[in-house]
């Protein structure tokens, strides 16, 4: 339990309608009371009921700094479980700084990054996975990321982890009890029964692990690489999706010599768009580097948009691209459909084994169909999973993977006819690894690292 009192600006440091200065700790109400004056009556914040708002002024040495609303939330029913006071002031940067300086002068110290949420974790109001969900929610860039973070913050993932740990702990207790009192507790047939229970646990854990990459991708944004020959219309597609002229578009082949990255929200789906240099054989040194980068980006893409100039025949460069996108998620766009076409969509579909869309980046033809294709690919079919409890955090995935491997070792021990005390070793390891997700027995350095990514006021 902390005994000092911290304070920080809880809103963005930019001019806005409202700013918030947050105070938390044993002296939070006392600090606020020293600088707050009620508008209509002489009283004290100590007399204020919890979860009430009061109108008045922040005053320093007889001078009014700002007209404010002060919220009083007494522990343990607050964000940090400590006494918390929030000063809602006008959102000018200078005003917020002056109020914070006054708060610090009268007994608080500056909060460290993420210290309010860190106190909520250390004081037991939330576990570590819920604390990490706070920063995920703040940083969410699309609907899925926001929904996932809210679910994790509400404790859905934590509840699933606790259920798994309770099941494992029950088996550990069963084994230990039988070993301590073999005359009254028998383990006859126990291995077969435990094996069935492990199958169910492993199934749940495998689902979480296998969906972790999909969850991460949808949360962080689908890495979408635009490929094609020079002058196929890749940059025009990027500009169309962005709704602005971000990339230079000319009739000169090879205009794009480097990758260009942008983040967009497409009907609630986050896309990390990457425009690349046109794929072709070239003697130009700079263009060669651009082509090499394009190939590298394609190898790590979640989705490839292959842009084909439908007004010209396929050539060796197209065949190279078709080979590159083989066995990868992709959509083929037959661009320049506003011109007289020479390509057959059925041929492209057969060659690429991908969905082919008649498209015109210039006229916007096919854009709606492209959006639907992406949603079908990443939301409605391939990546359907239970987002009530999903892993979007690499730390969680690693811990879950280690717990999974430990339970598999228990299964192997049962099959090999090993004594029951061997089961306990790996069961306990799985129990502890799952506990790391919730923040049990984690190193202080890890906790500090996690909260260092938070803003000061959170």
C-alpha positions, 0 to 999 in steps of 0.5 A: 500500500502506498502512503504518499499522494500523487497528482498528474494531468489526466487529459491531453496537453492541448487546448480543449474545453475541459482539462482534468487534474487527478490526485490519489493517495492518503492526502488527496482530499487534504491537498485539494481542500487546501486550494479549493474554495466553494462558490456559495458556502464555507465548508470543507471537502472533508465533509463531502460525501463520496462520489459527489461533485462540488463547484468552486475555485482553485485559489493560490495565495488569495488569487483565483486560478480557475473556476472548477468542478471538483469530484471526490471519490473516497477509497476503496471505491475509486479507480486506485482504491485510494482517496481520489480527487479530480479537478475539472478545469478549463482545458487551457494548457497554461491553466492545467499546468498552473493547477497541477503546480499548485497541487504539487506545492500543497503536498502531492508529488508528480505521478510516474507514468501509469502510476494510477493504474499501477496502484489499482493493480498493486492494491488488488482492484484489477489484475495485470491483464486488466491493467494492460487492457487500459493502455490497449483501450487508449491506443485502440485504432479500430472497432475490434481493438476497442471491443477486445480491450473492453472485454479484457478490462471487464475481466473476461480473459481473467475469468477464463484464466482463473477457471483453468487455474482452479481446475489445475489446482484441484488436480494438484490438491487431489494428487498431494492429498492422495500421496499424503494419505494413501490409506484413505485416498486412492489414485486407482484409475486417476490417470485416465480420468485426469487425461480426459480433463486435460483434453478439455483444458488443452482444447481451450488453451489451444484455441486461445493460442491459435487465435492469438495471431488473428487477434493481434492482427485485427487489433493492431491493423491488417498489414495490407501490401499493394503489389503490381507491375509499374503503372498498374495503379497501385498508388492510385488505389492507395489514394482512393482508399485514403481519400486523399492524394498521398502518393504521387501518380504519373504516367511514368512507370516506376514513379514509386521507388520506395514503400509508403505506409498509411493507416486507415479504418475501413468500415471498422477494420484497421488496415496498415496499407503499404504501397510498394515499388512496381515489380519488374526487372530493372537496371536502375539501382534505386528501383532495384532496392525498391523492388527488393523492399516490395518483395520483403513486405509481401513475405510478411503481409497479412493481406496482399492486394495484387493490382493488375492492369487489365488493359495489357496482357500478363507478362513475366513480372505478373507471373513472378507476382502470382508465384509470390502470392501463392498460398497467401491471403490475397485479392486480385484487382483488375484495375483500369476497367474504365479502359478497353480490357484484354484480360479475362477475370476467369483466367486470373482467378484460375492462375492466382486461386484468389478472388478477382474484382473488376476495378477502377482506381480512377473511377472508384469502380469496385471499391464497395466490393473490395471492402466486402471482400476484406470483411468476408476474409477477416471478419465473417469467415476465416477468422471467426473466433470467440472474442469474449476471451482472446489473446492480443498481448505477446506476453500473454501468448508466451505464458499461455504457450508455456502452460500448454506445453506443461499440460502436454507433458502431463499427458505424456507422463500419463501415457508413459505410466509415470508415478502421479507425483510426476504429474504435480511438477508439470501441473504446478508449472502450468498453474504458475505460467497462467498466473503470470498473465494475471500478474501473480509472482511477476518480477518488479522490473516487468511490472515497471516496464508495462506501466512505463508505456502509460501516460502520466495521468493514467 
